[in-house]
Amino acid sequence: MSDVYAEPTTGADPTDPATLARYTTLRLGGPAARLEVATSADDIVRQVREAEAREQAVLLLAGGSNVVIGDQGFPGTVVLIRSRGFRVVAEDADTVTVRVEAGEPWDDLVAATVERGWSGLECLSGIPGSAGATPIQNVGAYGQEVAETIVAVEAYDRTEGRVVRIAAADCGFAYRGSIFKYSDRWVVLSVDFRLTRSPLSGPVRYAELARALGVEAGDRVSLVDARATVRRLRAGKGMVLDAQDPDTWSVGSFFTNPVLEREAYELLRERAADLGEPPSWPCPGDTVKVSAAWLIDKAGFGKGYAGPEGVAISTKHTLALTNQTGTASTAALVALAREIRDGVQTRFGVPLHPEPVLINCTI
Ligand SMILES: Cc1cc2nc3c(=O)[nH]c(=O)nc-3n(C[C@H](O)[C@H](O)[C@H](O)COP(=O)(O)OP(=O)(O)OC[C@H]3O[C@@H](n4cnc5c(N)ncnc54)[C@H](O)[C@@H]3O)c2cc1C
């Protein structure tokens, strides 16, 4: 079992101002009015219902790797999701469908699928957090995203007060988004992934990964090589959690890559004419996705750029905002995020949007 999550301290006082910082990878977040731990799907539903009966707001927290929690903390019940495990629920000659409990550490699951020769998650190696949170923002990296393999999500629907099964087609998956993100309605209990029985990865789509593997884009490689290479590339960018490395005390990418209408993209090219061509990728509907890291860097916020109280852009990746000393406040991190967002807007006229979920704070 992975040790990626901080385990709750028995008898600890949730109203201690440092409480939620313990459970987030940014090491930020104030107290909770109440803290509960749920170790099974039934337990998660029970805890949510009990909080509702107390008329308390609910915050679901699993790996804490995609949240920014304000210094005031959360004035309701925080439910720590610690359900574990996965099992095969359907299989045929070519595919395996695995049902994964929400609290299962994501990278443990990816390791297990690679070990068993189940293809489909290998490029998502090294991403922190839980399996149950992956549908929330349609987790993606290195040319793969979970929308490609999720077949259904089992969730507790807080509006209807019952457990429902939501087919992938109804999850509203989009680039770093879904119906679940920014919604209090759904509590993900388990996720079904359909994987292919194959010792080989899917076609390698990401140019940097293909280069590192020494193959052409579109080629397949062994699952083991894909996983090892992705983890190595990620580690070089501070994108694999490391308790010894403050460059990883982040939420990964703080801003999403902006997706621009063609006209806005041409305007950006004009404003950036002195800097060369902005890295971009064509998207559906004649839109263009632009590299947020490039915009941030060219607007004057390079790796290591420091804000107040020891918050800084990672020295390894321009998109990661970090709490380098582990002692900063959320206010300091948010101030740095605002400075960067406003600087990019002024220089290039492109709005940046945060990727993590902001709780009791705004940028
Ligand atoms: C170093 C680093 C690298 C990263 N790299 C990537 C990357 O490459 N690609 C990528 O997409 N993301 C990346 N992330 C972001 C993050 O790891 C993922 O979004 C991850 O899926 C979050 O999982 P979590 O369990 O930590 O979620 P949490 O941070 O605990 O929660 C995130 C949000 O989901 C909600 N939530 C959590 N569990 C449930 C549930 N069971 N039901 C309903 N809502 C729930 C929470 O309330 C919150 O709103 C990275 C983060 C870090 C720190």
The ligand as a Tripos MOL2 file, in Angstrom:
@<TRIPOS>MOLECULE
LIG
   53    58     1     0     0
SMALL
NO_CHARGES

@<TRIPOS>ATOM
      1 C1          3.0010   17.1420   -8.1190 C.3       1 LIG1
      2 C2          1.6260   17.0840   -8.7430 C.ar      1 LIG1
      3 C3          1.4710   16.7040  -10.0730 C.ar      1 LIG1
      4 C4          0.2010   16.6420  -10.6690 C.ar      1 LIG1
      5 N1          0.0920   16.2700  -11.9780 N.ar      1 LIG1
      6 C5         -1.1180   16.1950  -12.5720 C.ar      1 LIG1
      7 C6         -1.2420   15.7930  -13.9440 C.ar      1 LIG1
      8 O1         -0.2710   15.4940  -14.6120 O.2       1 LIG1
      9 N2         -2.4800   15.7590  -14.4810 N.ar      1 LIG1
     10 C7         -3.6090   16.0780  -13.7680 C.ar      1 LIG1
     11 O2         -4.7080   16.0190  -14.3360 O.2       1 LIG1
     12 N3         -3.5180   16.4380  -12.4640 N.ar      1 LIG1
     13 C8         -2.3090   16.5120  -11.8560 C.ar      1 LIG1
     14 N4         -2.2090   16.9030  -10.5370 N.ar      1 LIG1
     15 C9         -3.4240   17.2720   -9.8040 C.3       1 LIG1
     16 C10        -3.9990   16.1410   -8.9170 C.3       1 LIG1
     17 O3         -3.0220   15.2080   -8.5690 O.3       1 LIG1
     18 C11        -5.1550   15.4060   -9.5790 C.3       1 LIG1
     19 O4         -6.1680   16.2990   -9.9330 O.3       1 LIG1
     20 C12        -5.7450   14.3290   -8.6400 C.3       1 LIG1
     21 O5         -6.6980   13.5720   -9.3500 O.3       1 LIG1
     22 C13        -6.3950   14.9010   -7.3920 C.3       1 LIG1
     23 O6         -6.6910   13.8010   -6.5360 O.3       1 LIG1
     24 P1         -6.8750   13.9880   -4.9740 P.3       1 LIG1
     25 O7         -7.3330   12.6930   -4.4380 O.co2     1 LIG1
     26 O8         -5.6220   14.5480   -4.4050 O.co2     1 LIG1
     27 O9         -8.0400   15.0690   -4.9310 O.3       1 LIG1
     28 P2         -8.2800   16.1720   -3.7910 P.3       1 LIG1
     29 O10        -7.2480   17.2430   -3.9530 O.co2     1 LIG1
     30 O11        -8.4350   15.5450   -2.4740 O.co2     1 LIG1
     31 O12        -9.6730   16.7550   -4.2900 O.3       1 LIG1
     32 C14        -9.7630   17.4960   -5.5050 C.3       1 LIG1
     33 C15       -11.2250   17.8780   -5.7480 C.3       1 LIG1
     34 O13       -11.9860   16.7000   -5.9620 O.3       1 LIG1
     35 C16       -12.9740   16.5600   -4.9480 C.3       1 LIG1
     36 N5        -13.0340   15.1380   -4.6190 N.ar      1 LIG1
     37 C17       -12.0270   14.3440   -4.1750 C.ar      1 LIG1
     38 N6        -12.4460   13.0910   -4.0280 N.ar      1 LIG1
     39 C18       -13.7630   13.0880   -4.3880 C.ar      1 LIG1
     40 C19       -14.7650   12.1000   -4.4500 C.ar      1 LIG1
     41 N7        -14.5200   10.8240   -4.1240 N.pl3     1 LIG1
     42 N8        -16.0120   12.4630   -4.8690 N.ar      1 LIG1
     43 C20       -16.2970   13.7370   -5.2240 C.ar      1 LIG1
     44 N9        -15.3910   14.7180   -5.1680 N.ar      1 LIG1
     45 C21       -14.1320   14.3950   -4.7620 C.ar      1 LIG1
     46 C22       -12.5340   17.4260   -3.7930 C.3       1 LIG1
     47 O14       -13.6290   17.8480   -3.0050 O.3       1 LIG1
     48 C23       -11.8850   18.5660   -4.5360 C.3       1 LIG1
     49 O15       -12.8580   19.4530   -5.0310 O.3       1 LIG1
     50 C24        -0.9510   16.9800   -9.9170 C.ar      1 LIG1
     51 C25        -0.7920   17.3740   -8.5760 C.ar      1 LIG1
     52 C26         0.4790   17.4170   -7.9970 C.ar      1 LIG1
     53 C27         0.6290   17.8200   -6.5630 C.3       1 LIG1
@<TRIPOS>BOND
     1     1     2 1
     2     2     3 ar
     3     2    52 ar
     4     3     4 ar
     5     4     5 ar
     6     4    50 ar
     7     5     6 ar
     8     6     7 ar
     9     6    13 1
    10     7     8 2
    11     7     9 ar
    12     9    10 ar
    13    10    11 2
    14    10    12 ar
    15    12    13 ar
    16    13    14 ar
    17    14    15 1
    18    14    50 ar
    19    15    16 1
    20    16    17 1
    21    16    18 1
    22    18    19 1
    23    18    20 1
    24    20    21 1
    25    20    22 1
    26    22    23 1
    27    23    24 1
    28    24    25 2
    29    24    26 1
    30    24    27 1
    31    27    28 1
    32    28    29 2
    33    28    30 1
    34    28    31 1
    35    31    32 1
    36    32    33 1
    37    33    34 1
    38    33    48 1
    39    34    35 1
    40    35    36 1
    41    35    46 1
    42    36    37 ar
    43    36    45 ar
    44    37    38 ar
    45    38    39 ar
    46    39    40 ar
    47    39    45 ar
    48    40    41 1
    49    40    42 ar
    50    42    43 ar
    51    43    44 ar
    52    44    45 ar
    53    46    47 1
    54    46    48 1
    55    48    49 1
    56    50    51 ar
    57    51    52 ar
    58    52    53 1
@<TRIPOS>SUBSTRUCTURE
     1 LIG1         1 GROUP 0 **** ****
